[in-house]
Amino acid sequence: MIVKDSDFYRAYVGVWDEGAMKDAPFITLGVEAILTDYYGNLLDAPPPFPVQKGALTLDLGCGWSRVLKPVLDRGAHGIGLDISQAMLEQSRKHLEKHGHTPALLRGDGTRLPFRDDSFDAAYSLLVLQHLSKANGKLVLGEVHRILKSGGVAYIRVPSRFAPENLLFAFLQFISIHLFRYRDPIRMRFYRLGEIRKLCRGLFSECEITAHEFRPPWNIHTKWTWHYIIVPRRFHRALRRFSDRIEAKANGPLPFLRHFGVTLMVKVTK
């Protein structure tokens, strides 16, 4: 991983180690873990992509294995990789609790400890958002390297122009440049054309869909993130509205994809 210095690297890993020990689901999901009227129960949700039975599949940034567990449930041979040893310990406990034998490694997504052309599939969900763009590019290169010919990867990143992300980016800019707040896991956002260009330079196919069309949940700062702006009584209606816009964005009105909160990138080697 490209980092400024060893202190930054330790701080980066420390955020995830501390989060794993305090509340692993919350550090990885944020407010999504508690807004069940909108998201449902994400703690036991199916993977947001198809799973091929018997496929050797890499979870890059597995955290506590919220997604790896249902991937294994569906018959894939999954390996989880994370930079945090504390997260991997939570992952081991979670998988063993549900009858799986964990295959977990501590590692860095920019230097994957696997041979070329060794995986049928891979996925990385909202991991690139916490890496510099230079490191994100390295991760995509590594995903390409370890996939077999015809292998598929799913990469989820936050979109640049969603209202929530524009607000987040503005508040982040103020906290870093005005208040000099050092945030080792600061967010990076991707434009639709930017992530497409990065992927098309590596992969034979690239498909992008947009998801989550809604207003911001909160004023996302260190001090105000837990105050939800949208009253709970509107969450289910907001979910239905988001689903309708999502269908149009990923169908007849593709320009709307720019305004989804997240982008799911499907790439084929």
URUR-V579367 format. One record per pair of residues at least 6 apart in sequence whose ideal C-beta (glycine too) atoms are under 8 Angstrom apart, sorted by the first residue. I is the first residue (numbers start at 1). J is the second residue. Records with the same first field share a line. If there is no record, write none. Layout:
# URUR-V579367
I = J / J
This chain:
# URUR-V579367
1 = 9 / 108 / 109 / 110 / 111 / 131 / 135 / 138
2 = 110 / 132 / 134 / 135 / 138
3 = 9 / 12
8 = 184
11 = 182 / 184
12 = 83 / 130 / 184 / 185
13 = 83 / 84
14 = 184
15 = 27 / 184 / 185
16 = 27 / 63 / 82 / 83 / 84 / 86 / 87 / 185
17 = 84 / 85 / 86 / 87
18 = 86
19 = 26 / 27 / 28 / 87
20 = 27 / 63 / 64 / 84 / 86 / 87 / 89 / 90
21 = 86
24 = 63 / 64 / 87 / 90
25 = 33 / 43 / 64 / 66
26 = 33 / 34
28 = 63 / 64 / 66
29 = 42 / 66
30 = 225
31 = 217 / 218 / 225 / 226 / 228
32 = 39 / 42
33 = 42 / 43
35 = 217 / 228 / 235
37 = 232 / 235 / 236 / 239
38 = 214 / 235 / 236 / 238 / 239
39 = 239
42 = 66
43 = 66
44 = 70
45 = 66 / 70
46 = 70
47 = 67 / 70 / 71 / 74 / 123
48 = 67 / 125 / 154 / 156 / 264
49 = 123 / 154 / 264 / 266
51 = 57 / 70 / 71 / 74 / 75 / 76
52 = 76 / 120 / 121
53 = 74 / 75 / 76
54 = 75 / 76 / 77
55 = 76 / 77 / 120 / 121
56 = 76 / 77 / 79 / 118 / 119 / 120 / 121
57 = 71 / 76 / 77 / 78 / 79 / 119 / 120 / 121 / 122 / 123
58 = 78 / 79 / 81 / 112 / 114 / 119 / 121 / 122 / 123 / 146
59 = 65 / 67 / 68 / 71 / 78 / 79 / 80 / 81 / 122 / 123 / 124
60 = 81 / 109 / 112 / 122 / 123 / 124 / 127 / 139 / 143
61 = 81 / 82 / 83 / 109 / 124 / 125 / 127
62 = 68 / 80 / 81 / 82 / 87 / 88 / 91 / 104
63 = 82 / 84 / 87 / 90 / 91
64 = 87 / 90 / 91 / 94
65 = 80 / 90 / 91 / 94 / 95 / 102 / 104
66 = 94
67 = 123 / 125
68 = 78 / 80 / 91 / 95
69 = 94 / 95 / 98 / 100
71 = 78
72 = 78 / 95 / 100
73 = 98
76 = 121
77 = 103
78 = 103
79 = 103 / 104 / 105
80 = 88 / 91 / 102 / 103 / 104 / 105
81 = 104 / 105 / 106 / 107 / 109 / 112
82 = 88 / 91 / 104 / 106 / 107
83 = 106 / 107 / 108 / 109
84 = 106
85 = 106
88 = 104 / 105 / 106
91 = 102 / 104
92 = 102 / 104
95 = 101 / 102 / 104
96 = 102
105 = 113
107 = 113
109 = 124 / 127 / 131 / 135 / 138 / 139 / 142
110 = 131 / 135 / 138 / 139 / 142
111 = 138 / 142
112 = 142 / 143 / 145 / 146
114 = 146
115 = 146
116 = 145 / 146
117 = 145 / 146 / 147 / 148 / 149
118 = 146 / 148
119 = 146 / 147 / 148 / 151
120 = 147 / 148 / 151 / 152
121 = 147 / 151 / 152 / 153 / 154
122 = 143 / 146 / 147 / 151 / 152 / 153 / 154
123 = 153 / 154 / 155
124 = 139 / 143 / 153 / 154 / 155 / 156
125 = 154 / 155 / 156
126 = 156 / 157 / 158 / 262
127 = 139
128 = 136 / 139 / 155 / 157 / 188 / 190
129 = 157 / 158 / 187 / 188 / 189
130 = 185 / 186 / 187 / 188
131 = 139 / 188
132 = 188
133 = 188
136 = 188 / 198
137 = 198
140 = 155 / 198 / 199 / 202
141 = 202
143 = 153 / 155 / 267
144 = 202 / 203 / 267 / 269
147 = 153 / 269
148 = 269
149 = 269
150 = 268 / 269
151 = 268 / 269
152 = 266 / 267 / 268 / 269
153 = 203 / 266 / 267 / 269
154 = 264 / 265 / 266
155 = 195 / 199 / 264 / 265 / 267
156 = 262 / 263 / 264 / 265
157 = 189 / 190 / 195 / 262 / 263 / 265
158 = 165 / 187 / 188 / 189 / 190 / 261 / 262 / 263
159 = 165 / 189 / 190 / 191 / 192 / 210 / 257 / 258 / 259 / 260 / 261 / 262 / 263
160 = 166 / 169 / 189 / 190 / 191 / 192 / 194 / 258
161 = 191 / 258 / 259
162 = 212 / 213 / 259 / 260 / 261 / 262
163 = 215 / 216 / 259
164 = 214 / 215 / 216 / 217 / 261
165 = 187 / 189 / 261
167 = 216 / 219 / 220
168 = 187 / 189 / 216 / 220
169 = 187 / 189
171 = 219 / 220 / 221
172 = 183 / 186 / 187
175 = 181 / 183 / 221 / 222
176 = 182 / 183 / 186
181 = 222
190 = 263
191 = 258
192 = 208 / 210 / 257 / 258 / 263
195 = 208 / 263 / 265
196 = 206 / 208 / 265
199 = 206 / 265 / 267
200 = 206
202 = 267
203 = 267 / 268 / 269
204 = 268 / 269
205 = 266 / 267 / 268
206 = 265 / 266 / 267 / 268
207 = 265 / 266 / 267
208 = 257 / 263 / 264 / 265 / 266
209 = 249 / 250 / 257 / 263 / 264 / 266
210 = 246 / 249 / 250 / 256 / 257 / 258 / 259 / 260 / 262 / 263 / 264
211 = 246 / 260 / 261 / 262 / 263 / 264
212 = 242 / 246 / 260 / 261 / 262
213 = 241 / 242 / 245 / 246 / 249 / 256 / 259 / 260 / 261
214 = 230 / 238 / 241 / 242 / 261
215 = 229 / 230
216 = 229
217 = 228 / 229 / 230
218 = 224 / 225 / 226 / 227 / 228 / 229
219 = 225 / 227 / 229
230 = 238
245 = 256
246 = 260
248 = 256
249 = 256 / 257 / 259 / 260
250 = 257
257 = 263
